[in-house]
Amino acid sequence: QVLDAEVIVLTSAAGTTTGSWIDLTAAYKASILALITNGGTGPTVACTARIDLSPDNGTTIYTGAGGAFQAGITASTTYAAEFSLPEDTMYARIVFTGNTAQAVTVQADVTKLTGI
């Protein structure tokens, strides 16, 4: 089995941070681990990670079709959620959104099974 990994690190202030489309056309299976870390002052409203799916690299977008996870608001805390993508997923991206007032650090670790 061959596993490929990709790490995406983004900083999300109040507002939305969107990752690039991840090409999964050569993958048998894929998962995305979302990490959301609050700073020394937690956000008033927690950050949410969601997975968008697309059959055609973003022309058609199925918002949130890969799942969603809302972190908490506790200061200096890291929240994690793993999204196991459907086997027929062609393209996926992660979107971090919803936190207000305070910035959070967000990260997406992508793992792809590309060989057996």
C-alpha positions in Angstrom: 0.0 0.0 0.0 1.2 3.5 -0.8 0.2 6.5 1.3 0.7 10.0 0.3 0.4 12.8 2.8 -0.1 16.5 2.3 -0.2 19.2 5.1 -2.1 22.5 4.6 -1.5 25.1 7.3 -3.7 28.2 7.3 -4.4 31.0 9.8 -8.0 32.0 10.1 -9.0 35.3 11.6 -12.6 36.1 11.9 -14.0 35.0 8.5 -13.5 32.1 6.1 -10.3 30.3 5.1 -10.6 28.0 2.1 -8.0 25.4 1.1 -7.2 24.5 -2.5 -8.9 21.6 -4.3 -7.1 18.3 -3.6 -6.9 15.9 -6.6 -8.1 12.5 -5.5 -8.6 11.0 -8.9 -5.7 8.6 -8.5 -6.6 7.7 -4.9 -8.5 4.6 -3.8 -9.3 6.2 -0.5 -8.5 9.4 1.3 -9.0 11.1 4.7 -8.5 14.6 6.0 -7.6 15.4 9.6 -8.7 18.9 10.6 -6.9 20.6 13.5 -8.2 23.9 15.0 -6.2 25.6 17.6 -7.5 28.5 19.6 -5.1 31.2 20.7 -4.6 32.6 24.3 -8.1 34.2 24.0 -10.7 31.8 22.6 -13.1 33.0 19.9 -16.5 34.2 20.8 -18.0 31.8 18.2 -16.1 28.6 17.5 -14.5 27.8 14.1 -16.1 25.1 12.0 -14.3 22.8 9.5 -16.2 21.5 6.6 -15.3 19.4 3.6 -16.6 20.3 0.2 -16.6 17.7 -2.6 -16.5 18.2 -6.4 -16.6 15.7 -9.3 -14.9 18.3 -11.6 -12.2 20.3 -9.8 -14.6 22.9 -8.4 -16.9 23.7 -11.3 -19.7 21.8 -9.4 -19.4 22.1 -5.6 -21.2 20.0 -3.0 -20.9 22.3 0.0 -20.3 20.3 3.2 -21.0 16.9 1.5 -17.9 15.5 3.1 -19.0 16.4 6.6 -18.5 19.2 9.2 -17.1 19.7 12.7 -17.4 22.6 15.1 -14.5 23.2 17.5 -15.0 24.7 21.0 -14.2 28.1 22.3 -11.7 27.2 25.1 -8.5 29.3 24.9 -5.2 27.5 24.0 -7.0 24.3 23.0 -6.6 22.2 19.9 -9.6 20.4 18.5 -9.4 17.6 16.0 -11.7 15.8 13.6 -11.0 13.2 10.9 -13.1 13.1 7.8 -13.1 9.8 5.9 -14.0 10.6 2.3 -16.3 8.5 0.2 -14.3 6.2 -2.1 -15.7 7.8 -5.3 -14.5 11.3 -4.3 -12.7 13.0 -7.2 -11.8 16.4 -5.6 -12.1 17.7 -2.0 -11.3 20.9 -0.2 -11.4 22.0 3.4 -13.1 25.2 4.5 -12.6 26.8 8.0 -15.3 29.3 8.9 -17.4 30.9 11.6 -15.0 32.0 14.3 -15.4 35.6 15.4 -13.2 38.2 17.0 -10.1 36.0 17.7 -7.8 34.3 15.2 -7.3 30.6 15.3 -4.7 28.4 13.7 -6.0 25.7 11.4 -4.4 22.8 9.7 -5.5 20.0 7.4 -3.5 16.8 7.0 -4.5 14.9 3.9 -3.8 11.2 3.5 -4.3 9.4 0.2 -4.1 5.6 -0.5 -2.7 5.5 -4.0 -1.6 1.9 -4.3 -2.4 -1.6 -3.0 
